[in-house]
Amino acid sequence: MYLRIKDHFMRGINKNLDMSDDSKSTNEWDKLWQEYSKVLEKWRDVFESFQKSTIEMQKKYIEVMEKAANESSKETMKQFGENWQKALTQSGIDAFKQFGENWEKAMNEYTSNAFKQFGENWQKALTQSGMGSFKSYGEMMTKFAETWKNMWPK
């Protein structure tokens, strides 16, 4: 009888320990889920902000190129494109192989619509190439700004 009481008692303790472990484990999982959810929400916010900024920057780029196409000579635009391509090559950006070909096409047509199409094709290539394109896109736009600044200092 003593053994039965002891076994029953020990099973109860073990059961309580198991329940305590389960409860502790559940709390740990809940905590991890909450932490993950918070980080995921931050990531979503940053990603949405990045998307909005990219769209704004692309719109401004198109505006700049339309103005440049309407007010600059073809030779100046050609020089700008060559300087931009050179800056990209020097920075080692290989992800945009078609950049030069598309730029040449835009230069040959030399209309604001052709430059707009160049920007749209470029944006499409960026969105299809994955996470690595974020950094490359930023680098390309930085080189665009540097080329602009170098050709037309204040």
C-alpha positions as CSV (number, residue, x, y, z in Angstrom):
1,M,0.0,0.0,0.0
2,Y,2.8,2.4,0.8
3,L,4.3,1.8,-2.6
4,R,1.0,2.5,-4.3
5,I,0.6,5.8,-2.4
6,K,4.3,6.7,-3.2
7,D,3.8,5.8,-6.9
8,H,0.6,7.9,-7.0
9,F,2.3,10.8,-5.2
10,M,5.3,10.6,-7.5
11,R,3.1,10.4,-10.6
12,G,1.3,13.5,-9.4
13,I,4.6,15.3,-8.8
14,N,5.9,14.3,-12.2
15,K,2.6,15.2,-13.8
16,N,2.8,18.6,-12.2
17,L,6.4,19.0,-13.3
18,D,5.4,18.0,-16.8
19,M,2.6,20.5,-16.7
20,S,4.9,23.1,-15.3
21,D,7.4,22.3,-18.1
22,D,4.6,22.5,-20.7
23,S,3.4,25.8,-19.3
24,K,7.0,27.1,-19.2
25,S,7.5,25.9,-22.8
26,T,4.2,27.4,-23.9
27,N,5.2,30.7,-22.4
28,E,8.6,30.6,-24.1
29,W,6.9,29.9,-27.4
30,D,4.4,32.7,-26.8
31,K,7.2,35.1,-26.0
32,L,9.2,34.0,-29.1
33,W,6.0,34.4,-31.3
34,Q,5.4,37.9,-29.9
35,E,9.0,38.9,-30.4
36,Y,9.0,37.5,-33.9
37,S,5.7,39.2,-34.7
38,K,7.1,42.6,-33.6
39,V,10.3,42.2,-35.7
40,L,8.2,41.1,-38.7
41,E,6.0,44.2,-38.3
42,K,9.1,46.4,-38.2
43,W,10.5,44.7,-41.3
44,R,7.1,45.3,-43.1
45,D,7.2,49.0,-42.1
46,V,10.8,49.4,-43.4
47,F,10.0,47.5,-46.6
48,E,6.9,49.6,-47.3
49,S,9.0,52.7,-46.6
50,F,11.7,51.5,-49.0
51,Q,9.0,50.8,-51.7
52,K,7.5,54.3,-51.3
53,S,11.0,55.9,-51.4
54,T,11.9,53.9,-54.5
55,I,8.8,55.0,-56.3
56,E,9.4,58.6,-55.3
57,M,13.0,58.4,-56.4
58,Q,12.0,56.8,-59.7
59,K,9.4,59.5,-60.3
60,K,12.0,62.2,-59.7
61,Y,14.5,60.4,-61.9
62,I,11.9,60.4,-64.7
63,E,11.2,64.0,-64.1
64,V,14.9,64.9,-64.3
65,M,15.4,62.9,-67.5
66,E,12.4,64.4,-69.2
67,K,13.6,67.9,-68.4
68,A,17.1,67.0,-69.5
69,A,15.9,65.4,-72.7
70,N,13.8,68.6,-73.5
71,E,16.5,71.1,-72.5
72,S,19.9,69.5,-73.2
73,S,21.6,68.7,-76.4
74,K,21.8,65.1,-77.6
75,E,25.6,65.3,-77.2
76,T,25.3,66.4,-73.5
77,M,22.8,63.5,-72.9
78,K,25.2,61.1,-74.6
79,Q,28.1,62.4,-72.5
80,F,26.0,62.1,-69.3
81,G,25.1,58.5,-70.2
82,E,28.7,57.6,-70.9
83,N,29.8,59.1,-67.6
84,W,27.1,57.3,-65.7
85,Q,28.0,54.0,-67.3
86,K,31.7,54.6,-66.6
87,A,30.9,55.3,-62.9
88,L,28.8,52.1,-62.7
89,T,31.6,50.1,-64.3
90,Q,34.1,51.5,-61.9
91,S,31.9,50.7,-58.9
92,G,31.7,47.1,-60.1
93,I,27.9,46.9,-60.6
94,D,27.4,43.9,-62.9
95,A,23.7,43.3,-62.1
96,F,22.6,45.6,-64.8
97,K,24.1,44.3,-68.0
98,Q,21.3,45.6,-70.2
99,F,21.6,49.1,-68.7
100,G,24.0,50.2,-71.4
101,E,21.9,48.7,-74.2
102,N,18.7,50.3,-73.0
103,W,20.5,53.6,-72.5
104,E,21.7,53.5,-76.1
105,K,18.2,52.7,-77.3
106,A,16.9,55.7,-75.4
107,M,19.7,57.9,-76.8
108,N,18.9,56.7,-80.4
109,E,15.2,57.6,-80.0
110,Y,16.0,60.6,-77.9
111,T,12.5,61.4,-76.7
112,S,11.2,61.9,-73.2
113,N,9.0,58.8,-73.7
114,A,12.1,56.7,-74.6
115,F,13.8,57.8,-71.3
116,K,10.6,57.1,-69.4
117,Q,10.6,53.6,-71.0
118,F,14.2,53.2,-70.1
119,G,13.4,54.0,-66.5
120,E,10.4,51.6,-66.5
121,N,12.5,48.7,-67.9
122,W,15.2,49.4,-65.4
123,Q,12.7,49.4,-62.6
124,K,11.2,46.2,-63.8
125,A,14.6,44.5,-63.9
126,L,15.3,45.7,-60.4
127,T,12.1,44.3,-59.0
128,Q,12.7,40.9,-60.6
129,S,16.2,40.4,-59.4
130,G,15.5,39.9,-55.7
131,M,17.0,41.3,-52.5
132,G,20.5,41.9,-54.0
133,S,18.9,44.5,-56.2
134,F,18.2,46.8,-53.2
135,K,21.8,47.6,-52.7
136,S,22.6,47.8,-56.4
137,Y,19.6,50.1,-57.0
138,G,20.9,52.4,-54.3
139,E,24.4,52.3,-55.7
140,M,23.0,53.1,-59.2
141,M,21.0,56.1,-58.0
142,T,24.0,57.3,-56.0
143,K,26.2,57.1,-59.2
144,F,23.4,58.9,-61.1
145,A,23.5,61.7,-58.5
146,E,27.3,61.8,-58.5
147,T,27.4,62.0,-62.3
148,W,24.8,64.8,-62.3
149,K,26.7,66.7,-59.7
150,N,30.0,66.3,-61.5
151,M,28.6,67.4,-64.8
152,W,26.7,70.3,-63.4
153,P,28.3,71.5,-60.2
154,K,26.4,74.2,-58.3
